[in-house]
């Protein structure tokens, strides 16, 4: 599929390319070729291309315990769409499924292949098909996680992928176990066996439980058919296998006193008691009384009333209606009465109609129980505090009904209903449909009856309608659209613009409100604005609106003003004449506006805008949440006096989803005066590095609150490139080499700046608190055992993998470019700070197909021999450098520290000389991998993915918390332990003796062409002896 790799996902063009590519491959079988071609033609642009995969493209083939499965490494890797470009993920670990019983290519073969493929949602995991040339067995090739979907024992698809539940295998296991137990009754045995065969892997297995396995059996007080016990073995569950992990589990018992004969009626009764599969444990029988007993999870009593034994009417709240009614009947005489027989009878009748646990208990409420009464409007409504408070059902309270004292309530005075008549009682009862009323009271002076409403009801106490509720408005916001519209309409007479068309327009806008958060569009008198300051000549101004906008108050159920609101004024010049064109213009711009005003001098109208939606610098409307949080539009943020810098800033922003993502970073132009405490911390061949405090600080996206905020006083590193104002293109290329997102193990770039005095451009980078490797080793030498050394190598190889996966080459990879930062991780329910190694200095990083420079840069001992000889940089050259980093991690010493880094050393490296390492310091498996990285033939060096797997296997071997160790892990652990002490002593001796380095050994990057220009003339004699002198031996 090579022809596809240079094209984006264009289905029409892509299918043409696929069809043309058919002639470039074949399985050797027309039916299989047609099958694959059909899949490729129907490719929809998502996931991976289904291919014929040459068998020799698979390496490291290892069989699983079921011989129809194996794992392997696919050298080329699957073809998929990454960043709108077709690429292969080379050296991908894959799963192989051997089709042993299917040698003949028939429709049955193709149907079987189809049944083995992952479903549509996981189609990216179906890579292709191949054939063993020796056995002729066809093989399906899948993603590594194929085993998550198919049973390794029988090869069938799991019914439950998460729990790895294979119905046929587990059913057979149940059937094989039937002979190992019996209840002594065939009907019950069949009942239990049927339950087990229909078990689907969720919950617990229904069993016959020997009675002597139950201990500490106790009856529930007040209900003799309920009991508890301890089950010694505990329930049987399935979690990727059958386990009993709750021995001595407390269980609930239901004793079936009235069911002695085993009939269909018996089984139906048993079924009626059963809950879902997580609560039903099984059956047993008391050998003395012969009573059958059902055994449940002890939480069974969450569903049955312990007083009367009936099932709760509301299981969650443990509410039994009959017990509640009995409690109210028994307490009629204890509640307050009205003194009016008709009202008291009415109250008792309402109480007995209770149907749900959250139903209000209607009562007579003495008037002196109501305090802090406050009228809320002119329609006969008030708010008060009920001292004793309403009766509410509480499941954890012994008497179940408990008062909630000092409860806020709403009062409705029934001025028009003085006499207790049928009309009066019907009116009161009408409110019960919507569960509004706590009770009734009476003012002893005026004799006016009062209905007491729940202040927290979801119904409007004024009109009885349900409060508005949609995706924006919650019922608890207590916003009634009808009542608020009426309020606004009554207010029309209190304002005017003195222009009928404007007044009608505003009134029409106000009548369209749909939710409590809608802005009320208003006429705003010009004299209500103060502190008016223009921000863009003649167009916009910032001002303070003294009265401020109308905001809905939940507590008062009406609109209140937010005083002294900052607003943006947009001047509508030549707008004295009001026509439809003008009104249409206003209509299209209303979102984010408060209203309209008019300059009394010029008579021009003014649009009053909400400042949070508009840029304070230019007045343009924000496009996204990031601009709003940053109070600056993208155009203002990326506008720079140098056009090339503006283009760079805009380009870096294109990679960011400004509305979300915790992995996003906002690349910025940062004014130089934002930096405090600037101190030099390092100097290289091409730049000087400083530490500094960035006052405003880094922009972070808070994924919980979904907004951008700054981390003030962020410590950063400033990399000042010497004379960069004259090499702006090179500076920009170096900036572009850094990733646009937060990627672990690669140093992050926050933005750029410029020194106003030297004019040098500056890269603003993540600050590495623990410095470079030398600083880290000096600080941690005594604790720098193999486990910590391998952890650092994992960090480094993870970063290199990410660079290589993007088809990039670092080109300046050495230990000096490994820096150490602090990262915070959430481990064992707490946050812990850890050291983390990351790759820095990506200035020379390039795409593989964009490396055509003749200059050779770097640190000589880390540069691959083929590069020294003038060959292009490749990913294999980075691997050579990684081998040198492995040497430093093992020994604590720089490679070739005792030699001059000159033409002689360059020639020696090309000859194949490598740093020497004592096998007492590093184990054989480690040295073998290091030597493979140093291989003189770049094609034979391992790739970054293979190295990552091997480093992880080393690390996991030493990790005491790693649960999946195999024999090879213990062998590797033994190798590392044998070298641990000698290596530790060697590292400490280096620290104490301060090893001398050759005066001409240079470990900062520089131009190496002067040392390599004559290497080509030695090509024919490259194997001749080249003597290099160890100056420490002189």
N, C-alpha and C positions, 0 to 999 in steps of 0.2 A: 504493500500500500504506500510505497514511497511517494507516488505522485500526489498524494493528498496532503503531505506535510506542509506545503507552502500556501495552503488556501484556508481562508476562514470558513465558517459554517454558512455556505450558500447552497441550499438544497438542490436547486436546479443545476447549478454548475457542478456541485459536488457529485451528483448522480452521473453526470456525463463523465467526470474524472474516474469514478468507480467503474463504470462500464468499460472505459478504455483500458483500465488496469487489469481486466480479467485475463488478458493474454500473458500477463507477467507472472502468473502462478497457476498451479494445478495440483489437485490431490491425487491425480491419476485415476480418478473415478468420476464419470460424467454425472451420476446422480448426486454425489456429494458436492461436486463443483456447482451444480444447479442450486442445491440447497443453500450453500454459502452465498452464491451470487444473489439469490432471492432475498436473503437477510440483508445483504449489503445495499441492494437497490431500495429496500424498504426502510433503511436507516433514516431516523428523523432528526439527527443532529445532536442527540443527547446520549451520554454514556460512552461506550466504546464500540469500535467496529468489530463484528464477528468475522474471523479470518481462518484461512488454512495456515497452520503454523508448522514450519519445517521441524522435524523431530530433533535435528541437531542444534536447534535454537534453545533446547531445554537442557539445563545442567543441574547438578546436585539433586538428582531424583532420589527421593527417600520414600519407601512404602510406609503406609499407616498400618495399624493393627488389622484392619480389614484389607485384604489384598486387592480389593477393587479400587482403592484410593491411594494416592501418593501426593507428596509435595515436590516442588521443583523451583528452580530459578529460570525465568524466561529472559534470555539475554536482551533481545530487542525490546520486549515489553509491549503492553497494549497501546493502541492508538486512540487518543481521546482529545477532546477540545479543552485547551487551557488558555484562558485570556484571549479568546477569539482566534486561536491559532492551533492547528493540528500538530500534536507532538506525541512522542512515545515516552512512556515512563520505563526507562531501561532497567534491567536487572530486577524485575518485579517478582516477588514470591507468589507462586500460583498453586492451585489445587488441580490434580489430575484425577479423572474418573475413567477407569479402563472398561471397555465394552467387550469383556471376554466372550460372552455368549452370543455375540452378534457379528459374525464374520461376513454374512451375506447382506448386501445393500438392497433392502426392500423397503416397501412402505412401512412395514412393522419396525424396521431399523430407524427410519426417520421419525416415526411416532414416538419411539422410545427415547430418542435423542431429545425430542421436544419436551417430553415429560421430565427429563433431567435438568433442563435449563431453568435458571432462576426466573421468578415471575417478573412481569413488566416493570414493577417498581424498582427491582434490583437488576435491570437488564445490563447495567454497566459492569456487572460481574461475569457476564458470559463472554469469554475472550475468543474461543474458537475451537477447532478440532485438529488433531494430528494423527499420525500412525507410526507405530514402532516398526521400522523397516525389517527387523529380524523376525518378530512374532506375528507381524501383520495385524496386530490388535489395534483397533481404532481407540483414540483417547480424546475425551472432552477436556478442555482447559478452562478453568474458572478462576475467579478471584480467590485470594487466600482464605477469605471468610466463608467459603462455600459450605464448610462443615457446620456453620451456624444454622443451616437450613435442612441438612440431610443426615439421616441416621448412619453412624459409622458401622453399626452392627449388621443391618440388613440393606442399607443403601437407599431406603425409601425416604420420602420427604417427611420431615417432622410435622405432626399436626399442630404442635405448639413450638415455634422456633425458639422462643425465649427460654422455655423450660426443657427444651430438647426431649419433647414427649413424642415417642413413636408408638402409636396405638397398637399395631400388630405385635410388636415385641413385648409390650407391657401386658397385653391381653394373654399372651402365651404364658407369661410369668405368673399371672393370677391363676390360670387354669392348672398349671403344674403344682400350685400350692393348695388347691382345693382338698387334696387328700390328707393334708396336715392338720385339719381342724374340722369340728362338727359341733352343732348345737344339740344334736340328739334328735332333731326334728327335721324331716325332709323339706317341709314347706318353708320353714325359716331358713334352712341352708340354701334353698333355691332363691329365696328373696335376697339374701346377702350376696350370693354369687352373682345374681343379676345386677345388683348395685355395683359390684366390683368390676364386672365386665364393661359396664357403661361409665366407669370412672374416666375422666378426661385429663387427668394430671393436675387439676386445680383442687385446692382444699385438702381434705383428709379422706383416707380410704375407710369405708364403712365395713366393720368387722364383727365377728363373734368374739366377745371378750370373756375369758374365763373369770368366773365370779371371785375366785381366790386371788385374782390380780388386783382387786379393788380393796383398799384398806382405809381405815378411819372414816367409815360410812356414818353420816349424820343426817337425821331428818331436819327439814326446814321448820322452824317454830311456827305453828299456826297453820301449816299446810302439810299433812302427812304423806301426800303422794309425791312431794318433792324432797330431794336429798342432795347431799354432796359427798364426794369421796376423793381419795387419791388413787390414781391409776399408775401402778408401778412402771409398766412398760411405756405407757404414753402412746399418743396417736401416731399413725403411720402417714407420712406425707411424701410428696414427690418433689425433689429439687435437683433435677438432672439425674437423680437416682432415688430409690426408695430409702427413706431414713426415718428413724425415731429419734428426734432430738429434743423431746420434751418429756423425759421420764419423770415419774412422780409428779405428774400433772394433775392439778385440781380439776375435777369434772362435775357436771350437773347430772343428776339422776331423776328420771320420771318412772315411778313404780306403777305398773299397769294392773292395779288391783282388780278392775272390773273386766279384765280380758284374760280368761283362763284357756278358752278353746281357740285353737289355731284355725281360723276360717278366713274367708275373704274379708269379712267385717273386721277381723283382727288386723289384717294387713292394711286395710283402708284407714283404720284408726291410727296405726303406727305412722303411715304416710302423712296424716294430718298434723302430727306432732313435729315432723321433720322440717328443719330450716334449710338454708343453702349448704353446699358441700363443705364449708369451712367450720360448721358447728356440729354436724352429725358424726359421732365417732363409732357408734355401733350398738349392739344388744348384748345382754347377758341374762342370767336367770339365778335367782336365789335358790340354792339346792334344798333349803329347808322348807320355805313357804311355797316354792314352785312359781312365785310371781316373776313374770318377765319384766325386765328393766331396760329402758332406753338410756344410753350414755351420750352426753353432749359436752361440748365446750362449756366451761363454767359461765361464759357470757350468755348462755341460753336464758338465764334469769333476767336478762335485759329485755326479754320479749314476753314474759309471763308474770302476772301479778302474784306477789307472794301472799297477799291477804286472802284473795278469793280463788286463786288458781286459774282464772280466765286469762286469755291472751290480752295483752294491753291493746287498747284502742289506738294509742299512739306509742309505738315501740321506742322511738328515740327518747321521748320524754317520760317513759314509764307511766303513762296515764291510763287509768282504768275508769271509764265513765260511770259505771255503776257504783263504784266505791266513792267517787266524787259526789254523786247525787245523794248517797246515803249520808255522807259527811255534812252536806248543806241542810238536809232535812233535820238532822240531829242538832243543828246549830241555829235554826230559825229564831228561837227564843233569845239567843245571845246577841243577835244583831240589833242595831238601832231601828226603831219604828217611826212612822210618820204621824201616827195618831189618827190617821184616816184609814178605815177598814178597807175601802176599795183600793187605795194605793198600796197598802201592805199586801193584800191578796195578789195584786198585779205584780209586785216585786217577787213574791214567792213563785208565781207561775213562770216568770221570766227566768228565774234561777234554775228551775227544773228543766228548762229547755236547753241547758248547756249541751253542746255536741262536740266540742273540741277543747283541748287542754288550754289553748290560748284565748278561749272565749272570756270576755269580761264578766266578772261577777257583779250583776246589777244590784245596787243597794240604796237604802235611804241614807243620805249623808247629812248629818246635823250641820246647820248653817255655821255654827261657831267653829267648825273644823276647817273652814275656808279662811285663809289669812292672806295678807299682801295682795289684795284685789286691785287690779289695774285695768281700766278700760282700754281697749285697743282700737275701736272705731265707733262710729256713730250708729252702727246697726244693732246695738244691744249685745255686744260681745265683750268679754273681759278675760284676763288671765289671773289665776290665783294659785296659791299653794294649799294643797290638801294635807293637813298635818298628819293624820293617821295613815292616809294613803290607801290605794286600792288593794283588794285581795287578788293575788296572782299565784298561779300554780307554779310550784318549784319542786322538781323531782327529788332533790336531795334533802328536802325539809320533811321531818317526820310526819307532821300533820298535812303536808302537801300544799295547803293554802297559807300563804304568808303575805303580810302587808308590806308595802314599799312606802315608808313614811316620807313626808315632805315632798310630795309628788306634784309636779307642775301640771295644772289642768286648765281647760278652757271652759268658761261659763257662758251659757246662752239663756238670757232672761226671757221667759214666756209671758210678756206683757199682755198679749191678746188672749191668753188662756188662764183665766182665774178659777173657773169652776171645774171640779173633777168630774168630767162627763166622758161618755164613750169617745167623743171627738178628741178630748184631751189625751186619753189613754192610747187611742189609735195614732195620734201624732207622735207621742213619745215612742211607741213601739216601732214606728216607721224607721227610726234611726238604728234599730238593732240589725236591720238587714246588712248594714255595712260595719257593724261592730264598733260603733263610735262611742257609746255612752257608758260611763262608769256608774251613773246613778242620778238621783233626783234629790233636790233640796228645796228649801223655801225660806225666803227672807221673812223673819218673824215680824218685822215692822211693816213692810209694804205688802206682805202676803203674796208676793210674786213668786211663782214656782221657777226653779232654775234647773236646767239640764247640765250635768257635769260631763264634759267630753274629755277624751284622751288627747292630750296635747301632742302626742307622738303618733297619732293615727295617720293612716295613708289617705284619709278622706278629708275633704275640705269641710270645716265646721260651718262655713257660711252657706254654701250651696249644696253640700252633700255629695258633690262629684268627687271622683277619685283624683288625687293630685297627679299632675303630668309625670309620665315616666317614659323615657326612651333611652337611646344609647348615650345621650348627654345629660339627661335629667333623672335624678333618683326620686322615688316617691317620698323619701324622707326629707327632700328639699322643701316640701310643703309649698309648692308653687302651683296655684290654680290659674290656668290660662283665662278662663271666663271672668273670674273676679278681677284679675289684673287688667284685662282689656276694659272692663267697666270703669276701673279706677282711672285709667289713662283718658278714656273718653270724657269722664266728668271733669278732667283737668284741662280739656281743650280751651275752655273759656278763660283760663288764667294766663295765657300767653298769646302773642301774635307777632309775626314778622312785618306786619302791615302790607303784606303782599298775598293776595288770595291764593295764587297758584303755589307759592312756597308753603303757605299754611296747609293747603290740601295735600301737598306732596308729603310733608312731615307727618300729618295725621294718618295718611295711608301707610307710611312706613311703620309707624307705631302699632297700627292694627295688625301687622304681619308677624308680631313676635310669636315664637313657638316654644321657647324654653327660658328658664330663669336666667341663664347666662347671656342671653341675647342683649346686645347693646341697645339702649333706648335712644333712637335718633331724635335730636331735639333742635329747636331754635335757641341759639345761645346769644344773648345780648353782648355786643362788642365791649361794653364797659366792664364786663366780667373778666377780661383778660388783663394780666399784669406781666411785667418783666418780659416784654416782647423784644426778641433779638433775632435779626436776620441771620440765616446760615448759608444762604445762597442768594446772591443779589436778585432782588425783585421776585423771587419764586417762593421761598419758604422762610418760616420763622419759628423759633421756639418760644413758647409762652406758658404762663401759669393761669389755669382756669380756676378762679376763686371758688365758685360753687362746686365744681367738679361733676362727674357723671353720676347717673342714677345706678345704684347697685342694689340688688334684691337682698333684703335681710330676712333670714329664715326665722329668727326669734320673733320678729314683729310682723311677719307675713306681709311686708310692704317694702317699697323701694326707699332707700336712703341715699344721700349724696356723699361721694368721696371727695372731701374738700381739698383745694389747692393741688389739683392734678396737673402734671406737666403734659403739654399737648404740642402738636405740630400744626402750624397754620399754613395752609396752601392757598395762595392768593389766586382768585379766578378773575383775571383782568378782563375789562370790557364786558362784564357780565350784568350790567344794569338792566338789560332787556331779557326778561324771563320767557323762554319759549320751550317747546318740546325737546329741541336739540340740547339746550342747557340742562334740562331735567334728566334726559337720558344719560348725559355725561356724568351727572351726579350719581345716578342709579348704578352705573357700571363701576363706580369707584367707592361705593358705600362700605364695602367690607373693611373693617379696621378703622371706621370713622365714628366720631361722637355726634356730629351734627353740622349745622351750617350757621354762619353769622354774616354780618355785613359791616364794612367800614363806613361809619356815618359821614365821613368827609368825602371819600372817593365814590361812595355808593357801590363799590365792587363787593361781590359776595366772597366769602371765605369758607373754605372747607376745613373743618376741625378734625384732625386725625389723631389716632392713638399712637403715641410716640414709640411704643414697643414694637410696632410693625414697620417702622420707617427708619432709614439710616439718618443718624444725627449729623453726619458730615455733608451728605448730598441731597437728602430728602427722598431718595428712591426707596421703593418698597422692598422689604427683605424677601428673598426667595425660599429660605429654609430656616429650620430651627437653629442651626449653627450661627447664622448671621444675627438672628434675634438675640441669642445668648451672648454673642460677642459684641453686640451693639455697633455693628460695622458691616457694611455690605461687601461682598467679594470684590467688586470693582474697586472700592476704596482700599481694601486690604492688599490687592495685588498691583495697584497702580504705582509704578516706580519711574524715576526720571530716566533710567537706562532701559530702553525697550527690550533688550535681551533678558534683563532680570525680570521684567514684567512677564515676559513669555514663560520664563522658567517657573515663576510663582503660579501662574495660571495653569501651566502643564502639571505641576505637582498636585494642584488642587483637583484635577480631573480624576485622580485615582481614589478620591475620598467620597464616601457616602456621608454627606454632612448631616443627615438626619439620624444616624445610628452608628452602631458597631463599636464595641470596646477595643477592637484591634486598630481602629483608625488613629492616625496622627494628623494634626493640622500643620502643614508646612507653612512657615511664616517669614515675612521680612521683619526682623527685629531691630529697632533703632539701637545704635550703639550706647546711647545714654541709659538704656535699660539695664546695663551691666554694672554691678558693684563688686568691690573686692577682687579685682582682676590680679591674678598672680601667675607668673610663669611656672609651669610644671614639667616642661619637656621641650626638647628641640631636636628636629630631624633634618634630613638633607634638604627638604623643600619647604618646611613649615615650622612654626613655633606653636606650642600648645599652652593655653592658659586655663586656669579654673576661674570661675566667676559665679556671681549670684544674679540670676535673671529676676528682676523685681516683680514684674507682672506674673511671670511664670508660665509653665506649660499648660496648654489646653487639654483637658481630659473629658471624655464622654462618660457620664454616669449612667450605666445601663439600668439602674433601678429607678432613677427619677427621669431618665431620658432627656437630659439636658447637658450642655457643655459648660464647664466651669474651669477657672484657672487655679493652678496650684502655685500660689504665690511664693516668691523667694526660692525658686528651683535652682539647685546647684547644677551648673552645666560646664562643659569643656568647650573652649573656643579654639578652633584650629585655624590659625592665620596663615594663609598661603603667601609666601614671599613674592612680591612684585606681581600679584595676581591681577591687578588692574590692567596690566599689559597683556595678560594671558587669560582673558575672560572666558573664552570658549573652553579652554582646558579646565578652568574652575567649574564651569557649568557641567561639563562631562563628569567630573568627579562627584558633584552633588547628585547627578542623575543615577550614579551607580548605587546609591544607598536605597534600601527598600522603602516603599511608600507606606508601609504598615508596620505596626509593632510586631516584630518577629523575634522570638526568643533566641538567644545566642548570637545575634548580630547587633552590633552597636547601632543605636537609633539616631537619626538626624532630626532636629527640631525645626531648623530654619537656617537662614543666612543673615549676615549683617555686613557692615563695612566700617573700618576704622577711619574716622573723619580726618585724622592727621596724616597717616601713612597711605591712605586710600586702598590699603590691602583689603580684599574681601575675606570674610570669615565664615566658616561652617560652625554652626551651633549644634553640638553633639551631646548625647547622653554622657553624664559624668560617671566615670568608673571609680567608685569610692576606694576600691582596694588596689588600684593602680595596675601595673603590668605584672608579668610573671615573676620577675626578680623580687619585686616588692612583696608579692603574695607569698613567695617561698620563704623569704626572710622572716615574715611575720608568722608563718604556719609550719616552719620546717619540722618541728618536733611532732606535729600531728599529720604530716604529709605522708601517710602510709599508702599502700597500693590502692586501698578502697577509695581514698580521696583523690588519688592521682587518676584513677580510671573514671571517676565522676567528672573530672575536668575534661578528660579526653572525650567523654560522651557529649558534654556541652559543645566542644569544638567540632566534632564530627557531625553533630546535628546541624550546626550552623553551616558547615561546608556542604552538607547534603542539600540544604535549602538553596544555596548558591548554585550548585550543580543542577538541581531540578529545574531551575530557570534557564538552563543551558548557558550558564555564565562560567567564567574562569576568574579566580581571584588575582593571580599573577604576581602577588607580593606577599605570599603566605609564609610567615615566620613567627617565632615565639614572641617577638617584640610587638606584634599586632594582635596579641591575645591579651585582652584586658578583663578585669574582674569587677563585676557590679554586685549590688545587693538586690535580691528579689524576695518578695513576700509570697509565701505559699500557705494555703489552708490545709493543714494536716492534722488528723485526729481531733477535729472539732476546735482547732485553734490556729491562729496565724503564727507562722514561724519565718524568721529572716534567714536566708541562705546566701552563700557566695555562689556566683554563677559566672563561668567564663564565657566571653563573647568575642566574636571576630570583629576587628576594626580595620580602618584604613582601606576602604574599598575603592580608593581613587583610581587604581589601575584595573579594576574589575571591568570586564568586557564580555559581550556576547561571543560565543564560540566562532561565529562566522564574521566577526568584526575585528579580528586580531591581525593586523597587517603591518604593525610598526616594526622597524628594524632595530630600534633601541632595546637594550636589555637592562631592565631595572631589577633591583632586589638586594638581598643579603646573600652573598656568594654561596655559603654552605647549604643554603636552602633551595638554590636554583637547580632544577633538573639538568642533567648532563646534555640532553638533546637541545634544551633552550640555550645553554652556554655555547653550543655549536651552531646556533643561528636558526634552529627550527622554531616553528610557531609555538606559543603557549597553548597547552591543552589542559583538560581536566586531569589527565594523568600527571602533568607537571605539578599540579596542586597536591596530588597524592604523594609524590616524592617529598614535597615540603612537609606534608603531614607526618611522614616517616621520621623526619628530623625533629618535629615537635614531640613525637613519641620518645625519641632519644633523650630530649631534654627532660621530659616528665619522669623518665626512668632514672636518669643519672643526676639531674640537677645541674648539668653542665651544658654549655653551648657546644655544638659540633665544631670541630677543627679550631678550638680556642687557642691552641698552642702554635698555630701556623699563620704565616702572613697570608692575607687574602689577596693574592696576586695571580699573575698568569700561570705560575707553577701549580698553585692549588686548583685553579680552574682546569688545567690539563689533567691533574691527578683525579679530579672528580669525573672528568670525561672518560678516563681510563677505567673507572669503576671502583676507585677507592672509597671506602666508607668509614665513618667513625667507629672505633673499636668499643665494644661493650662487654663487660665481664658477665659471664653466665651466672655468677653468684648474685648479681644485682637484679637481673630480670629473668623470668622463666622462659623456657624454650618456646612456648606458644606465643608469647609476646615478641620475642626476638624474631621468630619466623615471620610474623605479620609485618614487623618493621622492615625486614630484609625484602619481603615481597613489594613493599611500597618503594624501596630503593632500587627495584629491578632496573637493569640498564635498558631493557626493552619496554617502552611505555605501554605497549599493547598487553603485556603480561602483568601489569600492576593491577591490584584489585580496585574496583570502583568504590565510591563513597558509601553506597548502600551496603555492599558486602562488608566493608570495614565496620560500619555501624553495627551490623548484626554480631560481628565477632567481638567488638569492644563491649557490647551489651552482655554477651555470654560470659566474658571475663568478669564484668561488674556483678552480674547476677550470681556468679559462683561465690563471690565474697560477701554478697548481701544476705545477712542472716534472716531477713524478713521475706526473702524470695521463696515462694511456696512450691514452685514447680521444678525443683532441681532433679536432674537426671544424673546418671553415672558420670557423664563427661564433665558436669559442673563440679563434682567432688574431686575429680582428677585435676581440673584446672585450679581449684582452690588449693589443693596440696602443692602444686607448682609455685603458686604465688607465695604461700606461707613459708616455703623453703627459702625464699629470697628476701623475705620481709625484714629480718633483723640486720642482715648485711647491708641492704640498701639504706636502712635508717642510719646505720653508723656512717656509711659513705656520705650521705647528705649532711649529717651533722659535722663531719670532718671538713667538708667543703665550706660550710658556713663559718667554722672556727678558724680555718687556715686562710680563707680569702684567696682562692686560686688566682694565680697571675695569668693574664691574657696577653698574647703577643701584641706588640705595639702597632702592628699593621693588620690586626684582626678587627674588622669593622662590622658591627651588628645593627647598623641603621641602613635603610634603603638608599641606594645610590646607583648611578649609571655605571654599568660594568663593561661597556663596549671596549674600553682601552685594554682590558685584560683578556678579552675573548676574540679580538679581531684576527689573531694569527692562529686560532685553534684549527681552522680548516686545513692548514698545511700539514697538521699532524695526523690527519684522518687515517692515512695509510699506516702510520706507525703508532696508532693509538694504544696498541697492546704492549708497546715497549715500556720498559721500566722508567718511571718518572720519580725522581727522588725529591721528597719534600722534607724540610728540616723542622724538627720539633725543637724550638729555641730554648725550651726549659731544660733540655738535656745538654746544652753547650757548657 
